[in-house]
Amino acid sequence: MDIEKNFNLEQLTGEDRELAEALGLEAYIKLVKYCGGSRVYIKKSDTLARGERNAEIKRKFDGKNIKKLAVEYNLSESSIRNILFR
């Protein structure tokens, strides 16, 4: 069955419809084909940005400014150390 030709947004309800509206119907259908029937964890947007934030912290580190970075990024000094030295 060729779902792309026979399927439209009006056939969806609730969260499925919201997701299809957010992604677009074509992307929603791809997601259903790839993950249909399984549980999928979707990260929060701030988690996606964390990698770039951590790289920026590493670039700004001068060997002695952990406290300043902690204040600037609203993180604990321990968190800054973990980012820098893990």
C-alpha positions in Angstrom: 0.0 0.0 0.0 1.4 3.4 -1.0 0.5 5.4 2.1 1.9 8.7 0.6 -0.8 8.7 -2.1 -3.7 7.6 0.1 -3.2 9.5 3.3 -4.1 13.0 4.4 -4.0 15.1 7.5 -7.7 14.9 8.1 -7.4 11.2 8.9 -5.4 12.0 12.0 -6.6 13.1 15.4 -5.1 14.2 18.7 -1.4 14.1 19.3 -0.9 12.3 15.9 -2.4 15.2 14.1 -0.5 17.8 16.2 2.8 16.0 15.4 2.0 15.8 11.7 1.1 19.5 11.6 4.4 20.4 13.4 6.6 18.1 11.2 4.7 18.3 7.9 2.8 15.3 6.6 5.7 13.9 4.5 8.0 13.9 7.5 5.3 12.4 9.8 4.8 9.5 7.3 8.6 8.9 7.3 8.6 8.9 11.1 5.7 6.4 11.2 7.5 4.1 8.7 10.8 4.3 10.6 9.6 4.2 14.2 5.9 3.0 14.0 5.0 0.9 17.0 8.1 1.6 19.0 8.8 4.0 21.8 10.9 7.0 20.8 12.6 9.5 23.2 12.9 13.0 21.8 15.4 15.2 23.6 14.5 18.7 24.8 15.7 21.6 22.7 18.1 22.8 25.4 19.8 19.4 25.3 20.5 19.8 21.7 22.1 23.2 22.3 24.2 21.8 25.2 26.9 20.5 22.9 27.5 23.9 21.4 27.4 25.5 24.8 30.0 23.1 26.1 32.3 23.7 23.2 32.0 27.4 23.8 32.9 27.0 27.4 36.0 25.0 26.4 37.0 27.8 24.0 36.6 30.5 26.6 38.5 28.6 29.3 41.9 30.2 30.0 43.1 27.9 32.7 41.8 30.0 35.7 38.4 31.3 34.9 36.1 28.5 36.1 34.2 30.7 38.5 33.6 33.4 35.8 32.3 30.8 33.4 30.0 29.3 36.0 28.4 32.7 36.6 28.2 33.5 32.8 26.5 30.2 32.0 24.5 29.9 35.2 26.2 26.6 36.1 28.0 25.3 39.2 31.7 25.4 39.2 31.6 21.6 39.5 29.5 21.5 36.2 32.1 23.6 34.5 34.9 21.3 35.6 32.9 18.3 34.4 32.5 20.0 31.0 36.2 20.9 30.8 37.9 17.8 32.1 35.7 14.8 31.1 
